[in-house]
Amino acid sequence: MTAPLPLTILGGFLGAGKTTLVNHLLRHAEGRRLAVLVNEFGELPIDEDLIEAEGDDLISISGGCVCCSYGSDLTAALMDLARMEPRPDHVLLESSGVAIPGAIAATVGLLQGYRLDGIVVLADAETLRATAADRYMGDTVTRQLEDADLVVLNKCDLVTGAELSALRGWLQDRHAGLRQVEARQAAVDPAVVLGGFDGAPVSARTPENPVQSRHLRLDGPVDDPAALAGALAQDRLGLIRAKGFVTDRAGARFLIQVVGRRAACTPAPGPVSAPDGIVCLGAGGRADWPAVLALGARTSEEA
């Protein structure tokens, strides 16, 4: 059976850097076939040197990636993408600056063949607090943040260290447990957004985005794979991503995926050669690595 296509929603208010992030991900696709969905092509200018060919509703991009326009019919565009050959590895749906990502996620949840990988919301570190306080724009910004599994605080080079620290605290006060990663010019490691990592160390692409990785090793079967996925999404651990395979005591294998506060545990898609273990990502030194690794030790003791 074909595994569901992972889909990431990219949200954020006008000017937060969604276009810059999409172009960055296309430049660092590293062999992944990415499909980018936008409402209208004019809303998302792809860097010209990445474009190989343009059609009425499809742009072919170097490295096997594509950009599609869905206009007023998102469902039809997603169904067309799922039938595409070769099939995309991951779909990025870039929402408009005033869209509410949760509403888009509800549409995706109704479609067979897709799995919502997460909602990533970009925020302008320099203007976020002022925009959130605006009488006209504030409600939209607040709802976007509430829907986020992960927030990318972008343009961190435009604020001082003290201002950035205050912004982190302000976000936690208003949205407890919201995971954050910092960047400038939206230069985020693709593994943070796409979750496409396989155990190799993940390195930061900018000083503002110190992403660290640890491998949670499992020496035996897991009593409850879904409970382990939920444990990895706990606020106290501070992980931004986790992905890997586990085996339960009946011998069934499961894929565990975590993005921010969202956790999923699904049957492994067919035979998988990868060994049991979960790669975990944390940002900014805020992950509690001893507590993360203790989950594996506890599983081994139970086995």
C-alpha positions as CSV (number, residue, x, y, z in Angstrom):
1,M,0.0,0.0,0.0
2,T,1.3,3.4,-0.9
3,A,2.2,5.5,2.1
4,P,0.3,8.8,2.6
5,L,2.0,11.9,1.2
6,P,3.4,14.1,4.0
7,L,2.1,17.7,3.7
8,T,3.5,20.7,5.6
9,I,1.5,23.9,5.9
10,L,3.6,27.1,5.8
11,G,1.8,30.0,7.5
12,G,2.6,33.4,8.7
13,F,1.6,37.0,8.3
14,L,2.5,39.2,5.4
15,G,6.2,39.8,5.1
16,A,7.3,37.1,7.6
17,G,9.5,35.4,5.0
18,K,7.4,32.4,3.6
19,T,8.7,33.0,0.1
20,T,12.3,33.2,1.2
21,L,11.8,29.9,3.2
22,V,10.3,28.1,0.2
23,N,13.1,29.1,-2.1
24,H,15.6,28.1,0.6
25,L,14.0,24.6,0.9
26,L,14.0,24.2,-2.9
27,R,17.7,25.1,-3.0
28,H,18.5,22.5,-0.2
29,A,16.0,19.8,-1.3
30,E,19.0,17.3,-1.2
31,G,17.4,14.8,-3.5
32,R,13.8,15.1,-2.2
33,R,11.1,15.8,-4.8
34,L,9.2,18.7,-3.3
35,A,5.9,19.9,-4.5
36,V,5.0,23.5,-3.6
37,L,1.3,24.5,-3.7
38,V,0.4,28.2,-3.8
39,N,-2.9,30.0,-4.4
40,E,-1.6,32.0,-7.3
41,F,1.9,32.0,-8.9
42,G,2.2,35.7,-8.5
43,E,2.1,35.3,-4.7
44,L,5.2,33.2,-4.6
45,P,8.0,34.2,-6.9
46,I,10.4,31.3,-7.3
47,D,14.0,32.2,-7.9
48,E,14.5,32.4,-11.6
49,D,17.7,30.2,-11.6
50,L,15.7,27.3,-10.1
51,I,13.0,27.2,-12.9
52,E,13.5,24.7,-15.7
53,A,10.1,25.1,-17.4
54,E,6.8,27.0,-16.9
55,G,3.3,26.0,-17.9
56,D,-0.2,27.3,-17.2
57,D,-0.5,25.9,-13.7
58,L,2.8,24.1,-13.1
59,I,6.4,25.2,-12.8
60,S,9.1,22.6,-13.1
61,I,12.0,23.3,-10.8
62,S,15.5,21.9,-10.8
63,G,16.1,18.7,-8.8
64,G,12.7,17.2,-9.6
65,C,10.6,19.7,-7.7
66,V,7.5,21.4,-8.9
67,C,5.3,24.4,-8.0
68,C,1.6,24.2,-8.6
69,S,-1.2,26.8,-8.4
70,Y,-4.5,25.6,-6.9
71,G,-6.5,28.8,-7.4
72,S,-10.0,28.2,-5.8
73,D,-9.9,24.4,-5.7
74,L,-7.3,23.2,-3.2
75,T,-8.8,19.7,-3.1
76,A,-8.6,19.1,-6.8
77,A,-5.0,20.3,-6.9
78,L,-4.0,17.9,-4.0
79,M,-5.6,15.0,-5.8
80,D,-3.7,15.8,-9.0
81,L,-0.5,16.0,-7.0
82,A,-1.1,12.6,-5.5
83,R,-1.4,11.1,-9.0
84,M,1.7,12.7,-10.3
85,E,4.5,10.5,-11.7
86,P,7.1,10.5,-10.3
87,R,5.3,11.1,-7.0
88,P,6.5,13.9,-4.8
89,D,8.3,13.0,-1.6
90,H,6.8,15.9,0.4
91,V,4.2,18.7,-0.3
92,L,4.6,22.2,1.0
93,L,1.4,24.3,1.0
94,E,2.1,28.0,1.3
95,S,-0.9,29.8,2.7
96,S,-1.6,33.5,2.2
97,G,-0.5,36.0,4.8
98,V,-4.0,36.4,6.2
99,A,-5.0,32.7,6.1
100,I,-5.7,30.6,9.2
101,P,-3.6,27.5,8.9
102,G,-6.0,25.4,11.0
103,A,-8.7,25.8,8.4
104,I,-6.4,24.5,5.7
105,A,-5.4,21.6,7.9
106,A,-9.1,20.6,8.3
107,T,-9.4,20.3,4.5
108,V,-6.2,18.2,4.2
109,G,-7.5,16.0,7.0
110,L,-10.5,15.0,4.8
111,L,-8.4,13.7,2.0
112,Q,-7.2,10.2,1.6
113,G,-3.6,9.7,0.6
114,Y,-2.3,12.6,2.6
115,R,-0.8,13.0,6.1
116,L,-0.5,16.4,7.7
117,D,3.1,16.5,8.8
118,G,2.8,19.8,10.6
119,I,2.0,23.5,10.6
120,V,5.0,25.7,10.5
121,V,4.3,29.4,11.0
122,L,6.9,32.1,10.3
123,A,7.0,35.2,12.4
124,D,8.9,38.4,11.9
125,A,11.0,38.8,15.1
126,E,11.2,42.6,14.6
127,T,7.5,43.3,14.1
128,L,5.6,40.4,15.7
129,R,4.6,42.0,19.0
130,A,3.5,45.2,17.3
131,T,1.5,43.3,14.7
132,A,-0.1,41.0,17.3
133,A,-1.2,44.1,19.2
134,D,-2.7,45.8,16.2
135,R,-6.5,46.2,16.3
136,Y,-7.0,45.0,12.7
137,M,-4.2,42.4,12.3
138,G,-3.8,41.1,15.8
139,D,-6.5,38.5,15.8
140,T,-5.2,36.9,12.6
141,V,-1.6,36.8,13.9
142,T,-2.7,35.3,17.2
143,R,-4.8,32.6,15.5
144,Q,-1.9,31.7,13.2
145,L,0.4,31.2,16.2
146,E,-2.3,29.2,18.1
147,D,-2.4,26.8,15.1
148,A,1.3,26.4,14.9
149,D,3.2,23.2,15.7
150,L,6.4,25.1,15.3
151,V,7.2,28.8,14.9
152,V,10.2,30.0,12.9
153,L,11.3,33.3,14.4
154,N,12.7,34.9,11.3
155,K,14.8,38.1,10.8
156,C,16.5,37.6,14.2
157,D,19.4,39.7,12.9
158,L,17.2,42.8,13.0
159,V,16.7,42.6,16.8
160,T,19.2,42.7,19.7
161,G,19.9,39.7,22.0
162,A,17.8,41.3,24.8
163,E,14.9,41.9,22.4
164,L,15.0,38.4,21.2
165,S,15.1,37.0,24.7
166,A,12.1,39.1,25.6
167,L,10.3,37.9,22.5
168,R,10.8,34.3,23.4
169,G,9.4,34.9,26.9
170,W,6.4,36.9,25.4
171,L,5.6,34.0,23.1
172,Q,5.8,31.4,25.9
173,D,3.6,33.6,28.1
174,R,0.9,33.8,25.4
175,H,1.3,30.4,23.8
176,A,2.7,28.0,26.5
177,G,4.8,25.1,25.1
178,L,5.0,26.6,21.6
179,R,8.3,25.3,20.0
180,Q,10.5,27.9,18.4
181,V,13.5,27.9,16.1
182,E,15.3,31.1,15.2
183,A,16.6,32.1,11.8
184,R,17.7,35.0,9.6
185,Q,16.7,35.2,6.0
186,A,14.6,32.0,6.7
187,A,17.7,29.8,6.5
188,V,16.3,26.9,8.5
189,D,17.7,23.4,8.2
190,P,15.3,21.5,5.9
191,A,15.1,18.7,8.5
192,V,13.3,21.1,10.8
193,V,10.5,21.8,8.3
194,L,10.4,18.6,6.3
195,G,11.4,16.0,8.9
196,G,13.4,14.2,6.2
197,F,16.3,13.0,8.3
198,D,17.7,9.5,8.6
199,G,20.0,9.5,11.6
200,A,22.8,11.7,10.2
201,P,23.8,14.6,12.4
202,V,21.9,17.8,11.7
203,S,23.9,20.9,11.7
204,A,22.9,24.5,12.0
205,R,22.8,26.6,8.9
206,T,23.0,30.0,10.7
207,P,24.2,31.0,14.2
208,E,20.6,31.9,15.1
209,N,19.5,28.4,14.3
210,P,21.6,26.1,16.5
211,V,19.8,22.8,15.8
212,Q,21.1,19.8,17.6
213,S,20.3,16.1,17.1
214,R,20.4,13.0,19.3
215,H,19.7,9.4,18.4
216,L,17.3,7.7,20.9
217,R,18.4,4.1,20.7
218,L,15.9,1.3,21.6
219,D,17.4,-2.0,22.5
220,G,14.1,-3.9,22.7
221,P,10.4,-3.7,21.9
222,V,8.1,-0.9,23.0
223,D,5.0,-1.6,25.1
224,D,3.0,1.3,23.6
225,P,4.5,3.1,20.5
226,A,1.8,5.7,20.6
227,A,2.6,6.6,24.2
228,L,6.2,6.9,23.3
229,A,5.3,9.3,20.5
230,G,3.2,11.4,22.9
231,A,6.0,11.4,25.5
232,L,8.4,12.9,22.9
233,A,6.0,15.7,22.2
234,Q,5.8,16.8,25.9
235,D,6.6,20.4,26.5
236,R,9.2,19.6,29.2
237,L,11.5,17.8,26.6
238,G,11.6,20.8,24.2
239,L,12.0,18.9,21.0
240,I,11.1,20.4,17.7
241,R,11.2,17.2,15.7
242,A,11.5,13.5,16.1
243,K,11.2,10.6,13.6
244,G,12.0,6.9,13.6
245,F,10.8,3.3,13.8
246,V,9.9,1.2,16.8
247,T,8.6,-2.4,17.2
248,D,6.0,-3.4,19.7
249,R,5.9,-6.6,21.7
250,A,3.8,-8.3,19.1
251,G,6.5,-7.7,16.4
252,A,4.6,-5.0,14.5
253,R,6.6,-2.0,13.4
254,F,5.5,1.6,13.7
255,L,6.7,5.0,12.4
256,I,6.8,7.7,15.0
257,Q,6.8,11.3,13.9
258,V,6.8,14.4,16.1
259,V,6.8,18.1,15.1
260,G,6.5,20.5,17.9
261,R,3.5,19.5,19.9
262,R,2.0,17.2,17.2
263,A,2.7,13.5,17.6
264,A,1.8,10.7,15.2
265,C,2.3,6.9,15.4
266,T,1.3,4.9,12.3
267,P,2.0,1.4,11.0
268,A,5.3,1.3,9.1
269,P,4.7,1.7,5.4
270,G,5.6,-1.8,4.1
271,P,8.9,-3.6,4.8
272,V,11.5,-1.2,6.4
273,S,15.2,-2.0,6.6
274,A,16.0,0.8,9.0
275,P,16.8,-0.4,12.5
276,D,14.7,0.7,15.5
277,G,15.6,4.1,16.9
278,I,14.4,7.7,16.8
279,V,16.3,10.8,15.7
280,C,15.4,13.8,17.8
281,L,16.0,17.5,17.0
282,G,16.2,20.3,19.5
283,A,16.9,24.0,18.9
284,G,18.8,26.7,20.8
285,G,20.0,24.4,23.6
286,R,16.4,24.2,25.0
287,A,16.0,20.5,24.6
288,D,16.3,18.4,27.8
289,W,18.6,15.7,26.3
290,P,19.0,13.6,29.4
291,A,15.3,13.3,29.8
292,V,14.9,12.4,26.0
293,L,17.6,9.7,26.2
294,A,16.1,8.4,29.4
295,L,13.0,7.3,27.4
296,G,15.2,4.9,25.5
297,A,16.9,3.6,28.6
298,R,13.6,3.0,30.3
299,T,12.3,1.1,27.3
300,S,15.4,-1.1,27.4
301,E,15.0,-1.9,31.1
302,E,11.3,-2.9,30.5
303,A,12.4,-5.2,27.6
